[in-house]
Amino acid sequence: MPIPTTLPLSRALLRPWRPGDAESLARHADDHEVWRNMRDRFPHPYTLRDAKEWLAFIETTPAGATFAIEVDGEAAGGIGFEPLADVFRVGCELGYWLARPHWGKGITTEAVRTVTDHLFAHFDFIRVQASVFSWNPASARVLEKAGYTLEATNRRAMIKEGEIGDRWLYVRLRGSGSDARGG
Ligand SMILES: CC(C)(COP(=O)(O)OP(=O)(O)OC[C@H]1O[C@@H](n2cnc3c(N)ncnc32)[C@H](O)[C@@H]1OP(=O)(O)O)[C@@H](O)C(=O)NCCC(=O)NCCS
């Protein structure tokens, strides 16, 4: 069965990134409150050139692994997963962000739940993890609502903008969440 590249949500659409998304990507991603909760490879400021470079890179990644979150007809966020390396390759790391005007509507929770079910259905991973910075309770809440559990707090494990923080490691194992119902 081909891996789906478009996943409908109740008030958004998960679909492949397209070259035409560069302008909306740069506009929505250029936000300190988004960047502060992302890894440093997520640029800040986020320019149109950064957007074009990222869209070119994403074309080299496997189908069905990275999605734009389309809201009101434009790309307003992203969600995707990357395999972990070497002996950890049974697992993958999920990452996501949404443009600020759309926060608090349940869109990311549905996206996380849907993408996690999708990856258990179409990829061999037995574990999905997500790394939350300890000043980001909204993301922790998203993961809990999507069936993840807090597995560990890695103390003083990261630095962002000069501030040391803990990492909250959230995990969903194959068969332990909403994927259990669909087999
Ligand atoms: C974190 C983020 C993804 C949340 O997206 P969202 O679409 O607003 O999430 P949802 O609406 O599905 O759920 C948010 C939940 O967090 C809760 N929340 C929001 N701010 C909170 C806070 N300061 N403390 C505790 N809970 C909070 C909301 O009340 C909601 O929970 P509820 O449904 O029980 O009321 C979004 O704010 C974002 O993109 N932030 C910047 C990037 C980022 O943090 N990415 C994740 C990196 S791990």
The ligand as an SDF file (V2000), in Angstrom:
LIG
                    3D

 48 50  0  0  0  0  0  0  0  0999 V2000
    3.0190   24.1380   21.4610 C   0  0  0  0  0  0  0  0  0  0  0  0
    2.1310   24.2740   20.2150 C   0  0  0  0  0  0  0  0  0  0  0  0
    2.5640   23.2490   19.2140 C   0  0  0  0  0  0  0  0  0  0  0  0
    0.6790   24.0190   20.6570 C   0  0  0  0  0  0  0  0  0  0  0  0
   -0.1430   24.0250   19.4980 O   0  0  0  0  0  0  0  0  0  0  0  0
   -1.7390   24.2490   19.6120 P   0  0  0  0  0  0  0  0  0  0  0  0
   -2.3250   23.9630   18.2770 O   0  0  0  0  0  0  0  0  0  0  0  0
   -2.0120   25.5620   20.2420 O   0  0  0  0  0  0  0  0  0  0  0  0
   -2.1130   23.0760   20.6490 O   0  0  0  0  0  0  0  0  0  0  0  0
   -3.5830   22.5620   21.0490 P   0  0  0  0  0  0  0  0  0  0  0  0
   -4.5610   23.6820   20.8390 O   0  0  0  0  0  0  0  0  0  0  0  0
   -3.8250   21.2850   20.3520 O   0  0  0  0  0  0  0  0  0  0  0  0
   -3.3880   22.2620   22.6050 O   0  0  0  0  0  0  0  0  0  0  0  0
   -2.7320   23.1840   23.4650 C   0  0  0  0  0  0  0  0  0  0  0  0
   -2.9760   22.7860   24.9090 C   0  0  0  0  0  0  0  0  0  0  0  0
   -1.9940   23.4190   25.7290 O   0  0  0  0  0  0  0  0  0  0  0  0
   -2.6420   24.1400   26.7370 C   0  0  0  0  0  0  0  0  0  0  0  0
   -1.8010   25.2570   27.1010 N   0  0  0  0  0  0  0  0  0  0  0  0
   -1.5510   26.3710   26.3980 C   0  0  0  0  0  0  0  0  0  0  0  0
   -0.6980   27.1560   27.0690 N   0  0  0  0  0  0  0  0  0  0  0  0
   -0.4230   26.5090   28.2390 C   0  0  0  0  0  0  0  0  0  0  0  0
    0.3840   26.8110   29.3530 C   0  0  0  0  0  0  0  0  0  0  0  0
    1.1010   27.9320   29.4140 N   0  0  0  0  0  0  0  0  0  0  0  0
    0.4210   25.9250   30.3680 N   0  0  0  0  0  0  0  0  0  0  0  0
   -0.2640   24.7630   30.3150 C   0  0  0  0  0  0  0  0  0  0  0  0
   -1.0460   24.4210   29.2490 N   0  0  0  0  0  0  0  0  0  0  0  0
   -1.1170   25.2980   28.2360 C   0  0  0  0  0  0  0  0  0  0  0  0
   -3.9650   24.5360   26.1230 C   0  0  0  0  0  0  0  0  0  0  0  0
   -4.8960   24.9240   27.1110 O   0  0  0  0  0  0  0  0  0  0  0  0
   -4.3280   23.2280   25.4190 C   0  0  0  0  0  0  0  0  0  0  0  0
   -4.7530   22.2520   26.3180 O   0  0  0  0  0  0  0  0  0  0  0  0
   -6.3470   21.9570   26.6130 P   0  0  0  0  0  0  0  0  0  0  0  0
   -6.9480   21.5080   25.3170 O   0  0  0  0  0  0  0  0  0  0  0  0
   -6.3230   20.9040   27.6580 O   0  0  0  0  0  0  0  0  0  0  0  0
   -6.9390   23.2580   27.0820 O   0  0  0  0  0  0  0  0  0  0  0  0
    2.2300   25.6990   19.6150 C   0  0  0  0  0  0  0  0  0  0  0  0
    2.0070   26.6180   20.6370 O   0  0  0  0  0  0  0  0  0  0  0  0
    3.5630   25.9700   18.9720 C   0  0  0  0  0  0  0  0  0  0  0  0
    3.7580   25.7220   17.8040 O   0  0  0  0  0  0  0  0  0  0  0  0
    4.5260   26.4990   19.7630 N   0  0  0  0  0  0  0  0  0  0  0  0
    5.8420   26.8580   19.2550 C   0  0  0  0  0  0  0  0  0  0  0  0
    6.6480   25.6580   18.7430 C   0  0  0  0  0  0  0  0  0  0  0  0
    6.6250   24.4710   19.6720 C   0  0  0  0  0  0  0  0  0  0  0  0
    6.4960   24.6090   20.8800 O   0  0  0  0  0  0  0  0  0  0  0  0
    6.7650   23.2770   19.0850 N   0  0  0  0  0  0  0  0  0  0  0  0
    6.8130   22.0410   19.8580 C   0  0  0  0  0  0  0  0  0  0  0  0
    8.2090   21.7440   20.2580 C   0  0  0  0  0  0  0  0  0  0  0  0
    8.2880   20.2880   21.3280 S   0  0  0  0  0  0  0  0  0  0  0  0
  1  2  1  0
  2  3  1  0
  2  4  1  0
  2 36  1  0
  4  5  1  0
  5  6  1  0
  6  7  2  0
  6  8  1  0
  6  9  1  0
  9 10  1  0
 10 11  2  0
 10 12  1  0
 10 13  1  0
 13 14  1  0
 14 15  1  0
 15 16  1  0
 15 30  1  0
 16 17  1  0
 17 18  1  0
 17 28  1  0
 18 19  1  0
 18 27  1  0
 19 20  2  0
 20 21  1  0
 21 22  1  0
 21 27  2  0
 22 23  1  0
 22 24  2  0
 24 25  1  0
 25 26  2  0
 26 27  1  0
 28 29  1  0
 28 30  1  0
 30 31  1  0
 31 32  1  0
 32 33  2  0
 32 34  1  0
 32 35  1  0
 36 37  1  0
 36 38  1  0
 38 39  2  0
 38 40  1  0
 40 41  1  0
 41 42  1  0
 42 43  1  0
 43 44  2  0
 43 45  1  0
 45 46  1  0
 46 47  1  0
 47 48  1  0
M  END
$$$$
